[in-house]
Amino acid sequence: SEFREQYKKDHPNNKSVAAVGKACGEEWKRMSEEDKAPYVARALKKKEEYDVTIQAYNKKLEGKDEEDGSDKSKSEVNDEDEDEEDEDDDDDDE
């Protein structure tokens, strides 16, 4: 994101997302492992935070499903009931 901001300042007339992405990729390839280290560390930290968040979210969903007894929403259950009634009505027409 830092590179993108600087690139936009240096090239104000360039509105192409692809050009910014390509320049960013080229810059990343030119960087040494030492220069990349802070960005890699930041990415790992964000990945860990994401993993914790997604695990908490999944646990919340599991608890919610157990309370409901089903993973179908009430509208889906009601739709199925209506479909069964429609099928019963079709039998009466014969």
Wavefront OBJ file of the C-alpha trace (Angstrom):
o trace
v 0.000 0.000 0.000
v 2.911 2.341 0.697
v 4.297 1.701 -2.778
v 0.897 2.286 -4.393
v 0.501 5.636 -2.672
v 3.970 6.758 -3.747
v 3.431 5.495 -7.297
v 0.181 7.456 -7.586
v 1.961 10.617 -6.399
v 4.785 10.092 -8.881
v 2.404 9.237 -11.762
v -0.789 11.298 -11.173
v -2.095 10.838 -14.734
v -1.918 7.048 -14.607
v -5.295 5.692 -13.468
v -4.661 2.088 -14.542
v -4.872 -0.416 -11.703
v -2.987 -2.920 -13.844
v -0.055 -0.532 -14.335
v 0.193 0.108 -10.600
v 0.050 -3.610 -9.852
v 2.680 -4.404 -12.453
v 5.027 -1.707 -11.133
v 4.491 -2.946 -7.597
v 5.333 -6.515 -8.622
v 8.479 -5.386 -10.389
v 9.569 -3.407 -7.338
v 8.950 -6.439 -5.088
v 11.146 -8.621 -7.316
v 13.972 -6.078 -7.120
v 13.910 -5.926 -3.319
v 16.342 -8.003 -1.275
v 15.117 -10.489 1.313
v 16.287 -8.073 3.986
v 14.149 -5.271 2.521
v 11.145 -7.604 2.246
v 11.440 -8.840 5.857
v 9.276 -6.147 7.534
v 6.503 -6.673 4.988
v 6.651 -10.444 5.320
v 6.524 -10.140 9.123
v 3.520 -7.807 8.882
v 1.766 -10.240 6.524
v 2.373 -13.163 8.911
v 0.968 -11.151 11.811
v -2.147 -10.259 9.814
v -2.530 -13.928 8.792
v -2.418 -14.988 12.441
v -5.032 -12.360 13.343
v -7.206 -13.579 10.485
v -6.911 -17.201 11.631
v -8.004 -16.276 15.161
v -10.916 -14.230 13.837
v -12.118 -16.926 11.432
v -11.916 -19.604 14.142
v -14.039 -17.471 16.467
v -16.512 -16.833 13.660
v -16.765 -20.533 12.812
v -17.313 -21.426 16.482
v -20.072 -18.823 16.646
v -21.722 -20.365 13.591
v -21.444 -23.881 15.013
v -23.141 -22.772 18.222
v -25.891 -21.060 16.268
v -26.564 -24.167 14.143
v -26.843 -26.340 17.253
v -29.420 -23.965 18.727
v -31.522 -23.994 15.569
v -31.242 -27.736 15.091
v -30.802 -27.208 11.358
v -28.670 -25.234 8.981
v -31.691 -24.306 6.854
v -33.172 -20.896 7.334
v -36.806 -20.584 8.339
v -37.674 -19.274 4.888
v -36.187 -22.372 3.261
v -38.218 -24.614 5.534
v -41.367 -22.634 4.778
v -40.660 -22.785 1.049
v -40.447 -26.574 1.229
v -43.761 -26.741 3.061
v -45.395 -24.638 0.353
v -43.908 -26.860 -2.381
v -45.402 -29.944 -0.713
v -48.814 -28.253 -0.527
v -48.593 -27.349 -4.217
v -47.862 -30.990 -5.072
v -50.873 -32.101 -3.026
v -53.064 -29.583 -4.882
v -51.891 -30.970 -8.221
v -53.115 -34.453 -7.221
v -56.637 -33.098 -6.659
v -56.858 -31.898 -10.268
v -56.709 -35.435 -11.695
l 1 2 3 4 5 6 7 8 9 10 11 12 13 14 15 16 17 18 19 20 21 22 23 24 25 26 27 28 29 30 31 32 33 34 35 36 37 38 39 40 41 42 43 44 45 46 47 48 49 50 51 52 53 54 55 56 57 58 59 60 61 62 63 64 65 66 67 68 69 70 71 72 73 74 75 76 77 78 79 80 81 82 83 84 85 86 87 88 89 90 91 92 93 94
